[in-house]
Structures are given as structure tokens and as C-alpha cells.
Amino acid sequence: MQISKKEQDDIRDQLLAEKAELNKRVSSIHLHAKNPLDADSAEQAAQIGNLAVVSALESEAVTELSHINAALQRLESGDYGICASCGEPISIGRLMARPASTECLDCAELDNPG
């Protein structure tokens, strides 16, 4: 199954929109992290806990950005939509739902059973 030019354009637009949103989130996290800690030690403890959560969110966003960039690169190179595990085409439904997918649904379920 070949992905049409319109489907590729739609997926590219979706990936670019997700990329922009994630970049905005990472920038916001960096801006928030520059704020000094409160002088009150109880408040500092809460802020440090918040920083740990924010750091985990940033790490998740950076990982997702790398997946999106890889998907955009596959679109440009013509390798997009082919399962990295079995070499079969990934369904357009899966690609529209998860545009950074590298595996078809069958292979993804084998990797993550249950």
C-alpha cells in the first residue's frame, strides 16, 4: 500500500504541529526552571518536588521530539510508512493516529503484549 501525496502532506502537517507544541512546552519548562527557589524551606521542598516532575515532562517531550524528527526524515527520504521490524507497510489508520510510528500494529503488539 502506497501512501498518497495528500496523506503524506497531512501527516507532515500533523508532525510539524506536534513538534511546534513540544518545542513550546520545552521552552516553557526552561523558562520555569530559571525561577529562583523560595526562601521558605517548606516551600523549597515543594518546588524541588515540582522540578522533578517538570524534568520528567521535559525528558518525555525531548524523546517525543526525536521520534517526530526521525519520522519527518523518513518522510523526506521516502522510507516513511514501512515497518522497521517486518518491512511491511504500516496502515494509514495507524500512521494518522500515531504519525511517528515505526512499526505496524502487529509488530508493535508483539513488542508490547498485554
Summary of the structure (lengths in Angstrom):
residues: 114
radius of gyration: 18.8
end to end distance: 28.0
largest distance: 61.4
contacts: 285
relative contact order: 0.15
helix: 69%
strand: 2%
